[in-house]
Amino acid sequence: MGVTLLFKSMLQTCLENRGATVKKSKEEIAEVKEKVLDFVGDKLDFFRTGRATYDVWSFNVHVRFCSKQLPEKEQYWFNINSNTLRADFEVWICGGQDSFYVMPTEVIRDMYEDPDSIVDSTYPDFRVVTVFVEDHEVLYAKPGVRMKIEKFYCKGFLDMMEIIEQKDRERRQQKTETTIN
């Protein structure tokens, strides 16, 4: 290992130990995304279909990566945009392959359509969310409206199918109750 490479490695380790943000290269981010998609898709093949979209199990998956933003807190920022809303799932990778959320688009759409959702200051059709990994919550609306998202943490599609089927059963039950009343 060259002296420069050794120094960079030592510096990165030192910064990470202090909780500082160390920006990952595009190659490192791509590798993290692939490892997460491998897990989510239960090691079945996936195919890149766009800059941040993949076909996994015939689902359109939008994958986002965010580095650690503040040394003292495990919080990560993501935006919700039209690419997110066109996908079947959104994967929020929070700092690395060991911390991610597989979010059904229906859940994200509810956040996006909330009348008090947080609008991006640069792109008015984008919404901004903050993920708090330690609490498994996402802040998505004013004033401080959060949603628990632990059930989406580090899940593969096999796990997600159970959640989606449960959500569909609940919706059918609500329709039945509405029809009866």
C-alpha positions in Angstrom: 0.0 0.0 0.0 1.5 3.4 -1.0 2.2 6.0 1.6 -0.6 8.3 0.2 -3.1 5.6 0.2 -2.1 4.5 3.7 -2.4 8.1 5.0 -5.9 8.5 3.4 -7.0 5.2 4.9 -5.7 6.3 8.4 -7.3 9.7 8.0 -10.7 8.3 7.0 -10.6 5.8 10.0 -9.8 8.7 12.3 -12.6 10.9 11.0 -15.1 8.1 11.1 -14.1 7.3 14.7 -14.8 10.9 15.6 -18.2 10.7 13.9 -17.3 13.0 11.0 -18.9 12.6 7.6 -16.6 11.0 5.1 -17.9 11.4 1.6 -18.0 8.1 -0.3 -16.9 7.9 -3.9 -19.4 7.1 -6.7 -17.9 3.6 -6.9 -18.3 3.0 -3.2 -21.9 4.2 -3.3 -22.7 2.0 -6.3 -21.2 -1.0 -4.4 -23.3 -0.2 -1.3 -26.5 0.0 -3.5 -25.7 -3.3 -5.1 -25.2 -5.0 -1.7 -28.5 -3.6 -0.4 -30.3 -4.6 -3.6 -28.8 -8.1 -3.4 -30.3 -8.4 0.1 -33.6 -6.8 -0.7 -34.1 -9.1 -3.8 -33.0 -12.2 -1.9 -29.9 -12.5 -4.1 -32.0 -12.7 -7.3 -30.7 -10.7 -10.3 -31.6 -7.0 -10.5 -31.2 -4.7 -13.5 -30.4 -1.0 -13.7 -33.2 0.8 -15.5 -32.2 4.4 -14.9 -29.8 6.6 -12.9 -31.2 5.5 -9.6 -33.8 2.9 -10.6 -33.6 -0.8 -10.8 -35.8 -3.7 -11.7 -35.9 -6.2 -8.8 -38.4 -9.1 -8.9 -40.3 -7.1 -11.6 -40.7 -4.2 -9.2 -39.4 -0.8 -10.1 -37.2 0.2 -7.2 -35.8 3.8 -6.7 -32.6 3.6 -4.6 -31.3 6.6 -2.6 -28.1 6.9 -0.6 -27.3 9.5 2.0 -24.1 9.9 4.0 -24.2 10.7 7.7 -24.9 14.4 8.0 -24.2 15.3 11.6 -21.5 13.6 13.7 -23.6 13.5 16.8 -26.9 12.3 15.3 -27.9 9.4 13.1 -30.1 11.4 10.7 -30.3 11.4 7.0 -32.1 13.6 4.5 -33.9 12.4 1.4 -36.2 14.1 -1.1 -39.4 12.7 -2.6 -39.8 13.5 -6.3 -41.6 12.2 -9.4 -39.1 9.3 -9.8 -39.9 8.2 -6.2 -43.6 8.3 -6.9 -43.3 6.3 -10.2 -41.5 3.5 -8.4 -43.1 0.5 -6.6 -40.6 0.9 -3.7 -38.0 3.4 -2.5 -34.9 2.3 -0.7 -33.4 4.8 1.6 -29.8 3.8 2.4 -28.6 5.6 5.6 -24.8 5.8 5.5 -24.1 2.2 4.5 -25.3 -1.2 3.6 -26.2 -2.1 7.2 -28.8 0.6 7.6 -31.6 1.0 5.1 -35.4 1.2 4.7 -37.5 -0.4 2.0 -40.5 1.9 1.7 -43.6 1.0 -0.3 -44.5 3.9 -2.6 -48.0 4.1 -1.1 -46.5 5.1 2.3 -44.2 7.7 0.6 -47.1 9.1 -1.4 -49.1 9.6 1.8 -46.1 11.7 3.1 -45.8 13.6 -0.2 -49.5 14.4 -0.3 -49.7 15.6 3.3 -50.9 19.2 3.1 -48.2 20.1 5.6 -45.3 18.2 4.0 -42.0 19.9 3.9 -41.4 21.5 0.5 -37.9 21.7 -0.9 -36.8 25.3 -1.1 -35.1 24.9 -4.5 -37.6 22.5 -6.2 -41.2 23.2 -5.1 -42.5 19.8 -6.5 -40.0 17.9 -4.3 -40.7 17.1 -0.6 -37.9 16.7 2.0 -37.9 14.1 4.7 -35.4 13.4 7.5 -34.8 9.8 8.7 -33.9 9.3 12.3 -32.3 5.8 12.4 -32.0 5.6 16.1 -35.7 6.1 16.6 -36.8 4.5 13.3 -38.8 7.6 12.4 -39.2 9.9 9.5 -40.0 13.6 9.8 -42.0 14.6 6.8 -44.4 17.4 7.7 -44.7 20.5 9.8 -44.8 21.0 12.7 -42.6 18.0 13.5 -44.9 15.3 12.1 -43.2 12.0 12.2 -44.0 8.4 11.2 -42.6 5.2 12.7 -40.9 3.2 10.0 -39.2 0.4 11.9 -41.2 -2.2 10.1 -39.4 -1.2 6.9 -35.9 -1.3 8.4 -33.5 -3.7 6.7 -36.2 -5.7 5.1 -36.1 -7.8 1.9 -39.0 -8.2 -0.5 -40.1 -11.5 1.2 -40.6 -9.5 4.4 -42.2 -6.7 2.5 -44.8 -8.9 0.9 -46.2 -9.7 4.3 -46.5 -6.0 5.1 -48.1 -5.2 1.7 -50.6 -8.1 2.0 -51.5 -6.9 5.5 -52.0 -3.4 4.2 -54.2 -4.7 1.4 -56.3 -6.7 3.9 -56.7 -3.6 6.0 -57.9 -1.5 3.0 -60.4 -4.2 2.0 -61.7 -4.3 5.6 -62.1 -0.5 5.6 -64.0 -0.6 2.3 -66.2 -3.4 3.7 -66.9 -1.4 6.8 -67.6 1.8 4.8 -70.1 -0.2 2.6 -71.9 -1.7 5.6 -72.2 1.7 7.3 
